[in-house]
Amino acid sequence: MGEVDEMPAKAEKTGSHFREKFTPTHRATDGHWVRSKAEMLIDNWLYMSGVVHGYERQLPVEEELYCDFYIPEGKVYIEY
C-alpha cells in the first residue's frame, strides 16, 4: 500500500512554499497585504490603535517559521 503524508492539525507557515501557495488577497488600512479578512481586521485594529507592527515576520529560531504579526515594542509575536 502507498503511504499517505498527513497534514498536521494546523499547517505551519514555513518557507516560500506557503507564501507561494497562499498569496495575500486583502489590503489593510496601513497598506499591508494579508491573507484573510480576519488578519485584515487584526492589522486594522493594531494600526488604528497606534501599535507599530509588522506582518509575517520570521521567528528567531533555527527553523524557517513565520508569525502573522510582530510588535517590536516588547518583541511580541502573534499567530492567529
PDB file of N, CA, C and O in Angstrom:
ATOM      1  N   MET A   1       0.830  -1.182   0.000  1.00  0.00           N
ATOM      2  CA  MET A   1       0.000   0.000   0.000  1.00  0.00           C
ATOM      3  C   MET A   1       0.874   1.244   0.000  1.00  0.00           C
ATOM      4  O   MET A   1       1.974   1.249   0.552  1.00  0.00           O
ATOM      5  N   GLY A   2       0.366   2.294  -0.628  1.00  0.00           N
ATOM      6  CA  GLY A   2       1.090   3.558  -0.656  1.00  0.00           C
ATOM      7  C   GLY A   2       0.974   4.289   0.654  1.00  0.00           C
ATOM      8  O   GLY A   2      -0.016   4.154   1.373  1.00  0.00           O
ATOM      9  N   GLU A   3       1.977   5.053   0.955  1.00  0.00           N
ATOM     10  CA  GLU A   3       1.967   5.828   2.185  1.00  0.00           C
ATOM     11  C   GLU A   3       1.345   7.190   1.911  1.00  0.00           C
ATOM     12  O   GLU A   3       1.548   7.773   0.846  1.00  0.00           O
ATOM     13  N   VAL A   4       0.601   7.682   2.861  1.00  0.00           N
ATOM     14  CA  VAL A   4      -0.036   8.984   2.737  1.00  0.00           C
ATOM     15  C   VAL A   4       0.557   9.919   3.774  1.00  0.00           C
ATOM     16  O   VAL A   4       0.574   9.608   4.965  1.00  0.00           O
ATOM     17  N   ASP A   5       1.040  11.056   3.323  1.00  0.00           N
ATOM     18  CA  ASP A   5       1.543  12.070   4.246  1.00  0.00           C
ATOM     19  C   ASP A   5       0.344  12.816   4.802  1.00  0.00           C
ATOM     20  O   ASP A   5      -0.432  13.399   4.045  1.00  0.00           O
ATOM     21  N   GLU A   6       0.189  12.802   6.109  1.00  0.00           N
ATOM     22  CA  GLU A   6      -0.920  13.500   6.728  1.00  0.00           C
ATOM     23  C   GLU A   6      -0.502  14.911   7.096  1.00  0.00           C
ATOM     24  O   GLU A   6       0.616  15.145   7.556  1.00  0.00           O
ATOM     25  N   MET A   7      -1.414  15.841   6.888  1.00  0.00           N
ATOM     26  CA  MET A   7      -1.166  17.219   7.256  1.00  0.00           C
ATOM     27  C   MET A   7      -1.350  17.349   8.765  1.00  0.00           C
ATOM     28  O   MET A   7      -2.250  16.722   9.323  1.00  0.00           O
ATOM     29  N   PRO A   8      -0.527  18.140   9.436  1.00  0.00           N
ATOM     30  CA  PRO A   8      -0.740  18.365  10.861  1.00  0.00           C
ATOM     31  C   PRO A   8      -2.049  19.109  11.069  1.00  0.00           C
ATOM     32  O   PRO A   8      -2.598  19.687  10.131  1.00  0.00           O
ATOM     33  N   ALA A   9      -2.548  19.095  12.304  1.00  0.00           N
ATOM     34  CA  ALA A   9      -3.816  19.760  12.611  1.00  0.00           C
ATOM     35  C   ALA A   9      -3.785  21.229  12.188  1.00  0.00           C
ATOM     36  O   ALA A   9      -4.782  21.750  11.689  1.00  0.00           O
ATOM     37  N   LYS A  10      -2.653  21.895  12.383  1.00  0.00           N
ATOM     38  CA  LYS A  10      -2.502  23.279  11.966  1.00  0.00           C
ATOM     39  C   LYS A  10      -1.260  23.375  11.088  1.00  0.00           C
ATOM     40  O   LYS A  10      -0.149  23.096  11.540  1.00  0.00           O
ATOM     41  N   ALA A  11      -1.451  23.765   9.851  1.00  0.00           N
ATOM     42  CA  ALA A  11      -0.317  23.859   8.941  1.00  0.00           C
ATOM     43  C   ALA A  11       0.614  24.976   9.402  1.00  0.00           C
ATOM     44  O   ALA A  11       0.156  26.064   9.752  1.00  0.00           O
ATOM     45  N   GLU A  12       1.903  24.712   9.402  1.00  0.00           N
ATOM     46  CA  GLU A  12       2.879  25.720   9.787  1.00  0.00           C
ATOM     47  C   GLU A  12       3.211  26.582   8.592  1.00  0.00           C
ATOM     48  O   GLU A  12       3.220  26.106   7.457  1.00  0.00           O
ATOM     49  N   LYS A  13       3.479  27.826   8.840  1.00  0.00           N
ATOM     50  CA  LYS A  13       3.879  28.741   7.785  1.00  0.00           C
ATOM     51  C   LYS A  13       5.385  28.635   7.622  1.00  0.00           C
ATOM     52  O   LYS A  13       6.142  29.336   8.295  1.00  0.00           O
ATOM     53  N   THR A  14       5.805  27.783   6.752  1.00  0.00           N
ATOM     54  CA  THR A  14       7.235  27.601   6.583  1.00  0.00           C
ATOM     55  C   THR A  14       7.647  27.885   5.159  1.00  0.00           C
ATOM     56  O   THR A  14       6.961  27.520   4.204  1.00  0.00           O
ATOM     57  N   GLY A  15       8.772  28.538   5.040  1.00  0.00           N
ATOM     58  CA  GLY A  15       9.406  28.740   3.752  1.00  0.00           C
ATOM     59  C   GLY A  15       8.563  29.456   2.720  1.00  0.00           C
ATOM     60  O   GLY A  15       7.472  29.947   3.008  1.00  0.00           O
ATOM     61  N   SER A  16       9.097  29.503   1.509  1.00  0.00           N
ATOM     62  CA  SER A  16       8.423  30.200   0.428  1.00  0.00           C
ATOM     63  C   SER A  16       7.256  29.393  -0.126  1.00  0.00           C
ATOM     64  O   SER A  16       6.397  29.950  -0.809  1.00  0.00           O
ATOM     65  N   HIS A  17       7.206  28.074   0.158  1.00  0.00           N
ATOM     66  CA  HIS A  17       6.106  27.245  -0.344  1.00  0.00           C
ATOM     67  C   HIS A  17       4.765  27.786   0.137  1.00  0.00           C
ATOM     68  O   HIS A  17       3.832  27.927  -0.654  1.00  0.00           O
ATOM     69  N   PHE A  18       4.663  28.087   1.417  1.00  0.00           N
ATOM     70  CA  PHE A  18       3.427  28.631   1.973  1.00  0.00           C
ATOM     71  C   PHE A  18       3.106  29.964   1.326  1.00  0.00           C
ATOM     72  O   PHE A  18       1.960  30.213   0.954  1.00  0.00           O
ATOM     73  N   ARG A  19       4.095  30.815   1.190  1.00  0.00           N
ATOM     74  CA  ARG A  19       3.879  32.152   0.633  1.00  0.00           C
ATOM     75  C   ARG A  19       3.436  32.091  -0.823  1.00  0.00           C
ATOM     76  O   ARG A  19       2.647  32.926  -1.264  1.00  0.00           O
ATOM     77  N   GLU A  20       3.932  31.117  -1.570  1.00  0.00           N
ATOM     78  CA  GLU A  20       3.521  30.970  -2.970  1.00  0.00           C
ATOM     79  C   GLU A  20       2.115  30.395  -3.071  1.00  0.00           C
ATOM     80  O   GLU A  20       1.333  30.807  -3.928  1.00  0.00           O
ATOM     81  N   LYS A  21       1.795  29.456  -2.210  1.00  0.00           N
ATOM     82  CA  LYS A  21       0.504  28.778  -2.268  1.00  0.00           C
ATOM     83  C   LYS A  21      -0.628  29.684  -1.787  1.00  0.00           C
ATOM     84  O   LYS A  21      -1.721  29.654  -2.352  1.00  0.00           O
ATOM     85  N   PHE A  22      -0.383  30.484  -0.760  1.00  0.00           N
ATOM     86  CA  PHE A  22      -1.411  31.347  -0.183  1.00  0.00           C
ATOM     87  C   PHE A  22      -0.979  32.806  -0.305  1.00  0.00           C
ATOM     88  O   PHE A  22      -0.418  33.375   0.631  1.00  0.00           O
ATOM     89  N   THR A  23      -1.239  33.391  -1.440  1.00  0.00           N
ATOM     90  CA  THR A  23      -0.842  34.783  -1.649  1.00  0.00           C
ATOM     91  C   THR A  23      -1.821  35.724  -0.950  1.00  0.00           C
ATOM     92  O   THR A  23      -3.005  35.407  -0.839  1.00  0.00           O
ATOM     93  N   PRO A  24      -1.345  36.872  -0.480  1.00  0.00           N
ATOM     94  CA  PRO A  24      -2.224  37.841   0.182  1.00  0.00           C
ATOM     95  C   PRO A  24      -3.331  38.321  -0.756  1.00  0.00           C
ATOM     96  O   PRO A  24      -3.093  38.569  -1.938  1.00  0.00           O
ATOM     97  N   THR A  25      -4.531  38.447  -0.218  1.00  0.00           N
ATOM     98  CA  THR A  25      -5.682  38.847  -1.032  1.00  0.00           C
ATOM     99  C   THR A  25      -6.438  40.042  -0.468  1.00  0.00           C
ATOM    100  O   THR A  25      -7.315  40.586  -1.139  1.00  0.00           O
ATOM    101  N   HIS A  26      -6.118  40.455   0.741  1.00  0.00           N
ATOM    102  CA  HIS A  26      -6.813  41.566   1.390  1.00  0.00           C
ATOM    103  C   HIS A  26      -5.805  42.657   1.730  1.00  0.00           C
ATOM    104  O   HIS A  26      -4.697  42.374   2.186  1.00  0.00           O
ATOM    105  N   ARG A  27      -6.203  43.911   1.503  1.00  0.00           N
ATOM    106  CA  ARG A  27      -5.314  45.024   1.834  1.00  0.00           C
ATOM    107  C   ARG A  27      -5.827  45.752   3.069  1.00  0.00           C
ATOM    108  O   ARG A  27      -6.967  46.216   3.102  1.00  0.00           O
ATOM    109  N   ALA A  28      -4.980  45.845   4.076  1.00  0.00           N
ATOM    110  CA  ALA A  28      -5.330  46.529   5.318  1.00  0.00           C
ATOM    111  C   ALA A  28      -5.202  48.042   5.139  1.00  0.00           C
ATOM    112  O   ALA A  28      -4.620  48.510   4.160  1.00  0.00           O
ATOM    113  N   THR A  29      -5.740  48.787   6.071  1.00  0.00           N
ATOM    114  CA  THR A  29      -5.737  50.245   6.021  1.00  0.00           C
ATOM    115  C   THR A  29      -4.331  50.817   5.924  1.00  0.00           C
ATOM    116  O   THR A  29      -4.119  51.834   5.263  1.00  0.00           O
ATOM    117  N   ASP A  30      -3.362  50.169   6.580  1.00  0.00           N
ATOM    118  CA  ASP A  30      -1.987  50.683   6.572  1.00  0.00           C
ATOM    119  C   ASP A  30      -1.196  50.242   5.343  1.00  0.00           C
ATOM    120  O   ASP A  30      -0.012  50.558   5.221  1.00  0.00           O
ATOM    121  N   GLY A  31      -1.842  49.514   4.432  1.00  0.00           N
ATOM    122  CA  GLY A  31      -1.180  49.106   3.198  1.00  0.00           C
ATOM    123  C   GLY A  31      -0.652  47.686   3.202  1.00  0.00           C
ATOM    124  O   GLY A  31      -0.249  47.180   2.155  1.00  0.00           O
ATOM    125  N   HIS A  32      -0.644  47.023   4.362  1.00  0.00           N
ATOM    126  CA  HIS A  32      -0.190  45.633   4.400  1.00  0.00           C
ATOM    127  C   HIS A  32      -1.149  44.753   3.603  1.00  0.00           C
ATOM    128  O   HIS A  32      -2.366  44.898   3.717  1.00  0.00           O
ATOM    129  N   TRP A  33      -0.611  43.849   2.803  1.00  0.00           N
ATOM    130  CA  TRP A  33      -1.408  42.828   2.137  1.00  0.00           C
ATOM    131  C   TRP A  33      -1.391  41.594   3.027  1.00  0.00           C
ATOM    132  O   TRP A  33      -0.324  41.091   3.381  1.00  0.00           O
ATOM    133  N   VAL A  34      -2.586  41.104   3.392  1.00  0.00           N
ATOM    134  CA  VAL A  34      -2.716  39.970   4.298  1.00  0.00           C
ATOM    135  C   VAL A  34      -3.529  38.868   3.628  1.00  0.00           C
ATOM    136  O   VAL A  34      -4.125  39.080   2.572  1.00  0.00           O
ATOM    137  N   ARG A  35      -3.549  37.691   4.248  1.00  0.00           N
ATOM    138  CA  ARG A  35      -4.130  36.508   3.612  1.00  0.00           C
ATOM    139  C   ARG A  35      -5.581  36.201   3.968  1.00  0.00           C
ATOM    140  O   ARG A  35      -6.164  35.280   3.396  1.00  0.00           O
ATOM    141  N   SER A  36      -6.180  36.945   4.899  1.00  0.00           N
ATOM    142  CA  SER A  36      -7.566  36.657   5.260  1.00  0.00           C
ATOM    143  C   SER A  36      -8.245  37.916   5.780  1.00  0.00           C
ATOM    144  O   SER A  36      -7.589  38.889   6.153  1.00  0.00           O
ATOM    145  N   LYS A  37      -9.568  37.873   5.795  1.00  0.00           N
ATOM    146  CA  LYS A  37     -10.335  39.004   6.325  1.00  0.00           C
ATOM    147  C   LYS A  37     -10.044  39.179   7.815  1.00  0.00           C
ATOM    148  O   LYS A  37      -9.946  40.305   8.303  1.00  0.00           O
ATOM    149  N   ALA A  38      -9.906  38.066   8.535  1.00  0.00           N
ATOM    150  CA  ALA A  38      -9.612  38.148   9.966  1.00  0.00           C
ATOM    151  C   ALA A  38      -8.264  38.823  10.208  1.00  0.00           C
ATOM    152  O   ALA A  38      -8.146  39.662  11.101  1.00  0.00           O
ATOM    153  N   GLU A  39      -7.243  38.465   9.421  1.00  0.00           N
ATOM    154  CA  GLU A  39      -5.935  39.114   9.564  1.00  0.00           C
ATOM    155  C   GLU A  39      -6.038  40.591   9.219  1.00  0.00           C
ATOM    156  O   GLU A  39      -5.356  41.413   9.831  1.00  0.00           O
ATOM    157  N   MET A  40      -6.877  40.946   8.253  1.00  0.00           N
ATOM    158  CA  MET A  40      -7.071  42.344   7.897  1.00  0.00           C
ATOM    159  C   MET A  40      -7.688  43.107   9.072  1.00  0.00           C
ATOM    160  O   MET A  40      -7.282  44.231   9.366  1.00  0.00           O
ATOM    161  N   LEU A  41      -8.669  42.495   9.743  1.00  0.00           N
ATOM    162  CA  LEU A  41      -9.293  43.142  10.901  1.00  0.00           C
ATOM    163  C   LEU A  41      -8.284  43.341  12.030  1.00  0.00           C
ATOM    164  O   LEU A  41      -8.279  44.387  12.679  1.00  0.00           O
ATOM    165  N   ILE A  42      -7.435  42.347  12.264  1.00  0.00           N
ATOM    166  CA  ILE A  42      -6.401  42.457  13.298  1.00  0.00           C
ATOM    167  C   ILE A  42      -5.409  43.549  12.933  1.00  0.00           C
ATOM    168  O   ILE A  42      -5.062  44.386  13.766  1.00  0.00           O
ATOM    169  N   ASP A  43      -4.955  43.540  11.688  1.00  0.00           N
ATOM    170  CA  ASP A  43      -3.996  44.543  11.219  1.00  0.00           C
ATOM    171  C   ASP A  43      -4.596  45.937  11.353  1.00  0.00           C
ATOM    172  O   ASP A  43      -3.926  46.854  11.828  1.00  0.00           O
ATOM    173  N   ASN A  44      -5.856  46.109  10.940  1.00  0.00           N
ATOM    174  CA  ASN A  44      -6.510  47.413  11.046  1.00  0.00           C
ATOM    175  C   ASN A  44      -6.622  47.856  12.501  1.00  0.00           C
ATOM    176  O   ASN A  44      -6.411  49.029  12.808  1.00  0.00           O
ATOM    177  N   TRP A  45      -6.951  46.927  13.400  1.00  0.00           N
ATOM    178  CA  TRP A  45      -7.063  47.272  14.820  1.00  0.00           C
ATOM    179  C   TRP A  45      -5.709  47.733  15.366  1.00  0.00           C
ATOM    180  O   TRP A  45      -5.631  48.743  16.066  1.00  0.00           O
ATOM    181  N   LEU A  46      -4.655  46.997  15.047  1.00  0.00           N
ATOM    182  CA  LEU A  46      -3.316  47.388  15.505  1.00  0.00           C
ATOM    183  C   LEU A  46      -2.970  48.778  14.982  1.00  0.00           C
ATOM    184  O   LEU A  46      -2.483  49.626  15.730  1.00  0.00           O
ATOM    185  N   TYR A  47      -3.225  49.006  13.696  1.00  0.00           N
ATOM    186  CA  TYR A  47      -2.911  50.291  13.072  1.00  0.00           C
ATOM    187  C   TYR A  47      -3.719  51.431  13.698  1.00  0.00           C
ATOM    188  O   TYR A  47      -3.158  52.465  14.060  1.00  0.00           O
ATOM    189  N   MET A  48      -5.027  51.245  13.824  1.00  0.00           N
ATOM    190  CA  MET A  48      -5.895  52.297  14.368  1.00  0.00           C
ATOM    191  C   MET A  48      -5.624  52.553  15.856  1.00  0.00           C
ATOM    192  O   MET A  48      -5.933  53.628  16.370  1.00  0.00           O
ATOM    193  N   SER A  49      -5.050  51.571  16.538  1.00  0.00           N
ATOM    194  CA  SER A  49      -4.697  51.729  17.954  1.00  0.00           C
ATOM    195  C   SER A  49      -3.305  52.322  18.134  1.00  0.00           C
ATOM    196  O   SER A  49      -2.857  52.538  19.260  1.00  0.00           O
ATOM    197  N   GLY A  50      -2.632  52.582  17.033  1.00  0.00           N
ATOM    198  CA  GLY A  50      -1.301  53.182  17.095  1.00  0.00           C
ATOM    199  C   GLY A  50      -0.206  52.210  17.486  1.00  0.00           C
ATOM    200  O   GLY A  50       0.859  52.627  17.941  1.00  0.00           O
ATOM    201  N   VAL A  51      -0.454  50.909  17.314  1.00  0.00           N
ATOM    202  CA  VAL A  51       0.545  49.894  17.657  1.00  0.00           C
ATOM    203  C   VAL A  51       1.431  49.635  16.441  1.00  0.00           C
ATOM    204  O   VAL A  51       0.959  49.160  15.408  1.00  0.00           O
ATOM    205  N   VAL A  52       2.703  49.948  16.572  1.00  0.00           N
ATOM    206  CA  VAL A  52       3.651  49.682  15.493  1.00  0.00           C
ATOM    207  C   VAL A  52       3.771  48.169  15.342  1.00  0.00           C
ATOM    208  O   VAL A  52       3.996  47.459  16.322  1.00  0.00           O
ATOM    209  N   HIS A  53       3.620  47.680  14.113  1.00  0.00           N
ATOM    210  CA  HIS A  53       3.631  46.233  13.895  1.00  0.00           C
ATOM    211  C   HIS A  53       4.107  45.904  12.484  1.00  0.00           C
ATOM    212  O   HIS A  53       4.132  46.758  11.597  1.00  0.00           O
ATOM    213  N   GLY A  54       4.478  44.656  12.309  1.00  0.00           N
ATOM    214  CA  GLY A  54       4.849  44.140  11.002  1.00  0.00           C
ATOM    215  C   GLY A  54       4.022  42.906  10.722  1.00  0.00           C
ATOM    216  O   GLY A  54       3.529  42.252  11.640  1.00  0.00           O
ATOM    217  N   TYR A  55       3.873  42.592   9.449  1.00  0.00           N
ATOM    218  CA  TYR A  55       3.110  41.409   9.056  1.00  0.00           C
ATOM    219  C   TYR A  55       4.069  40.333   8.566  1.00  0.00           C
ATOM    220  O   TYR A  55       5.002  40.614   7.813  1.00  0.00           O
ATOM    221  N   GLU A  56       3.836  39.127   8.990  1.00  0.00           N
ATOM    222  CA  GLU A  56       4.613  37.952   8.621  1.00  0.00           C
ATOM    223  C   GLU A  56       6.115  38.152   8.782  1.00  0.00           C
ATOM    224  O   GLU A  56       6.848  38.345   7.812  1.00  0.00           O
ATOM    225  N   ARG A  57       6.535  38.103   9.999  1.00  0.00           N
ATOM    226  CA  ARG A  57       7.956  38.206  10.309  1.00  0.00           C
ATOM    227  C   ARG A  57       8.484  36.823  10.674  1.00  0.00           C
ATOM    228  O   ARG A  57       7.787  36.012  11.283  1.00  0.00           O
ATOM    229  N   GLN A  58       9.719  36.581  10.289  1.00  0.00           N
ATOM    230  CA  GLN A  58      10.338  35.297  10.593  1.00  0.00           C
ATOM    231  C   GLN A  58      10.646  35.226  12.081  1.00  0.00           C
ATOM    232  O   GLN A  58      11.134  36.190  12.671  1.00  0.00           O
ATOM    233  N   LEU A  59      10.358  34.079  12.683  1.00  0.00           N
ATOM    234  CA  LEU A  59      10.639  33.877  14.095  1.00  0.00           C
ATOM    235  C   LEU A  59      12.141  33.698  14.320  1.00  0.00           C
ATOM    236  O   LEU A  59      12.833  33.177  13.446  1.00  0.00           O
ATOM    237  N   PRO A  60      12.655  34.120  15.477  1.00  0.00           N
ATOM    238  CA  PRO A  60      14.089  33.996  15.750  1.00  0.00           C
ATOM    239  C   PRO A  60      14.461  32.599  16.237  1.00  0.00           C
ATOM    240  O   PRO A  60      14.952  32.424  17.352  1.00  0.00           O
ATOM    241  N   VAL A  61      14.219  31.612  15.383  1.00  0.00           N
ATOM    242  CA  VAL A  61      14.559  30.222  15.674  1.00  0.00           C
ATOM    243  C   VAL A  61      15.290  29.655  14.455  1.00  0.00           C
ATOM    244  O   VAL A  61      15.294  30.267  13.387  1.00  0.00           O
ATOM    245  N   GLU A  62      15.901  28.496  14.618  1.00  0.00           N
ATOM    246  CA  GLU A  62      16.671  27.909  13.520  1.00  0.00           C
ATOM    247  C   GLU A  62      15.800  27.522  12.333  1.00  0.00           C
ATOM    248  O   GLU A  62      16.230  27.630  11.184  1.00  0.00           O
ATOM    249  N   GLU A  63      14.573  27.070  12.606  1.00  0.00           N
ATOM    250  CA  GLU A  63      13.676  26.685  11.523  1.00  0.00           C
ATOM    251  C   GLU A  63      13.142  27.924  10.813  1.00  0.00           C
ATOM    252  O   GLU A  63      13.153  29.018  11.377  1.00  0.00           O
ATOM    253  N   GLU A  64      12.679  27.757   9.592  1.00  0.00           N
ATOM    254  CA  GLU A  64      12.117  28.869   8.847  1.00  0.00           C
ATOM    255  C   GLU A  64      10.615  28.957   9.142  1.00  0.00           C
ATOM    256  O   GLU A  64       9.793  28.434   8.391  1.00  0.00           O
ATOM    257  N   LEU A  65      10.271  29.631  10.255  1.00  0.00           N
ATOM    258  CA  LEU A  65       8.886  29.787  10.689  1.00  0.00           C
ATOM    259  C   LEU A  65       8.524  31.262  10.728  1.00  0.00           C
ATOM    260  O   LEU A  65       9.366  32.112  11.017  1.00  0.00           O
ATOM    261  N   TYR A  66       7.269  31.554  10.435  1.00  0.00           N
ATOM    262  CA  TYR A  66       6.793  32.934  10.410  1.00  0.00           C
ATOM    263  C   TYR A  66       5.585  33.093  11.316  1.00  0.00           C
ATOM    264  O   TYR A  66       4.790  32.167  11.478  1.00  0.00           O
ATOM    265  N   CYS A  67       5.453  34.281  11.907  1.00  0.00           N
ATOM    266  CA  CYS A  67       4.266  34.606  12.694  1.00  0.00           C
ATOM    267  C   CYS A  67       3.416  35.560  11.856  1.00  0.00           C
ATOM    268  O   CYS A  67       3.909  36.169  10.906  1.00  0.00           O
ATOM    269  N   ASP A  68       2.141  35.684  12.211  1.00  0.00           N
ATOM    270  CA  ASP A  68       1.267  36.588  11.465  1.00  0.00           C
ATOM    271  C   ASP A  68       1.640  38.049  11.707  1.00  0.00           C
ATOM    272  O   ASP A  68       1.737  38.834  10.763  1.00  0.00           O
ATOM    273  N   PHE A  69       1.846  38.406  12.954  1.00  0.00           N
ATOM    274  CA  PHE A  69       2.160  39.793  13.295  1.00  0.00           C
ATOM    275  C   PHE A  69       3.313  39.840  14.273  1.00  0.00           C
ATOM    276  O   PHE A  69       3.501  38.931  15.081  1.00  0.00           O
ATOM    277  N   TYR A  70       4.085  40.918  14.186  1.00  0.00           N
ATOM    278  CA  TYR A  70       5.203  41.136  15.095  1.00  0.00           C
ATOM    279  C   TYR A  70       5.109  42.556  15.624  1.00  0.00           C
ATOM    280  O   TYR A  70       4.981  43.506  14.851  1.00  0.00           O
ATOM    281  N   ILE A  71       5.172  42.701  16.940  1.00  0.00           N
ATOM    282  CA  ILE A  71       5.155  44.011  17.582  1.00  0.00           C
ATOM    283  C   ILE A  71       6.537  44.216  18.197  1.00  0.00           C
ATOM    284  O   ILE A  71       6.878  43.583  19.196  1.00  0.00           O
ATOM    285  N   PRO A  72       7.340  45.115  17.588  1.00  0.00           N
ATOM    286  CA  PRO A  72       8.717  45.281  18.060  1.00  0.00           C
ATOM    287  C   PRO A  72       8.825  45.751  19.510  1.00  0.00           C
ATOM    288  O   PRO A  72       9.753  45.359  20.217  1.00  0.00           O
ATOM    289  N   GLU A  73       7.884  46.588  19.959  1.00  0.00           N
ATOM    290  CA  GLU A  73       7.912  47.017  21.355  1.00  0.00           C
ATOM    291  C   GLU A  73       7.521  45.820  22.214  1.00  0.00           C
ATOM    292  O   GLU A  73       6.360  45.410  22.224  1.00  0.00           O
ATOM    293  N   GLY A  74       8.460  45.278  22.913  1.00  0.00           N
ATOM    294  CA  GLY A  74       8.226  44.098  23.735  1.00  0.00           C
ATOM    295  C   GLY A  74       8.548  42.801  23.016  1.00  0.00           C
ATOM    296  O   GLY A  74       8.449  41.726  23.607  1.00  0.00           O
ATOM    297  N   LYS A  75       8.936  42.884  21.740  1.00  0.00           N
ATOM    298  CA  LYS A  75       9.266  41.698  20.941  1.00  0.00           C
ATOM    299  C   LYS A  75       8.159  40.647  21.020  1.00  0.00           C
ATOM    300  O   LYS A  75       8.400  39.503  21.405  1.00  0.00           O
ATOM    301  N   VAL A  76       6.944  41.053  20.650  1.00  0.00           N
ATOM    302  CA  VAL A  76       5.760  40.196  20.724  1.00  0.00           C
ATOM    303  C   VAL A  76       5.463  39.596  19.358  1.00  0.00           C
ATOM    304  O   VAL A  76       5.348  40.318  18.368  1.00  0.00           O
ATOM    305  N   TYR A  77       5.339  38.278  19.305  1.00  0.00           N
ATOM    306  CA  TYR A  77       4.972  37.578  18.072  1.00  0.00           C
ATOM    307  C   TYR A  77       3.548  37.067  18.221  1.00  0.00           C
ATOM    308  O   TYR A  77       3.219  36.429  19.221  1.00  0.00           O
ATOM    309  N   ILE A  78       2.692  37.343  17.225  1.00  0.00           N
ATOM    310  CA  ILE A  78       1.291  36.950  17.292  1.00  0.00           C
ATOM    311  C   ILE A  78       0.991  36.005  16.134  1.00  0.00           C
ATOM    312  O   ILE A  78       1.271  36.316  14.977  1.00  0.00           O
ATOM    313  N   GLU A  79       0.423  34.859  16.456  1.00  0.00           N
ATOM    314  CA  GLU A  79      -0.022  33.907  15.443  1.00  0.00           C
ATOM    315  C   GLU A  79      -1.532  33.770  15.568  1.00  0.00           C
ATOM    316  O   GLU A  79      -2.050  33.361  16.607  1.00  0.00           O
ATOM    317  N   TYR A  80      -2.233  34.120  14.485  1.00  0.00           N
ATOM    318  CA  TYR A  80      -3.680  33.999  14.507  1.00  0.00           C
ATOM    319  C   TYR A  80      -4.078  32.699  13.869  1.00  0.00           C
ATOM    320  O   TYR A  80      -5.267  32.392  13.781  1.00  0.00           O
TER     321      TYR A  80
END
